[in-house]
Amino acid sequence: MTFRKAVQLLALGFLAMSSPAAQGAMKPSGAEMQKPPDYERAVRSEFEAVRAENTVQAYERFIRRHPGHPLIGDARKAISRLQGR
């Protein structure tokens, strides 16, 4: 899967979550959306796209977007490798 295709799929997922059909997707305060039903699959797909891009910026973006995910360790290792540490 190319990076562009992965981004398109993620964008479609976000658009689907913002539709009226996604009732209950927001807390009553409207501040936080629930994770999609296949959140883990989406995150892993995004990480594969980041690996294909293989830049420090891509890995840092992944870390910012998914701060508590177990793949953060792999992202940090990749950053270290790319920076020659």
N, C-alpha and C positions, 0 to 999 in steps of 0.2 A: 504494500500500500504506500502510495506516495504521500509526502507531507501535505501537499495541496488537497488530496482526497481526504486525508484524516481531518484537516481543518474544516473542509466542507461538511463532513459527517457530523463533526462536533457542532457546527453552526446550525445544522438542521435539527439536532437534538435540542439545542437551546431555543430555537424557534418553536418547536413542538411544545416545549414546557411553558412558553408564554401564551399559548393559544387558550381560548375559553374552555376547550376540552380538558385542559390540565387543571381542573378544579382542585382546590386544596393544595396547590403547588406552593402557595405562600402562607406564611404564618399570619395570624390576624393583624400583626403590626405591619405586614408587608415588607419586612426587612430581610428575610432570609428564605431562599427557596429550598425545597426538599431536594435530595439527591434523586436522579432518575433511577428507575427500577434496576437498570443494568449499569449502575455507576462504575463498578469495578472494571467491567469490560471496556467502558468508555475511557477510563483512566489508563488502562493498559494499552489501548489502541493509541491514545495520545502519546504515551511514553515511547511506543515503537516509532512514531513519527519523529519524536525528539531524537531518538537514537539514529534515525536515518539522516537527520539534519546534522547531528554530531557537532554542535557548537556550544561553547560555554553559555552563550546567551539563551539558547534553547533549553538547556538543562536548568539554568537559573529561573527561567520563566515557569518551567514545570514545578519547581520547588515552591515558587510563590503561589501558584494556582492550587497546589495539593500539599499544603504544609505538614499534614499528619500522616501521609500515605507511606506505606512500607518501601515503595520504590525510591523514596528520597535518598536512602543510603546508596543505591545504585547511581542515582543522579550525581551525588556528591563525589563518588569515586570517579565517575567519568569526568567531572570538572577537574579534579586533581590530576588525572591522567592527561587531559588536554593542556593543563597549565604546566605540565612537566614536573609535578611534585612527586 
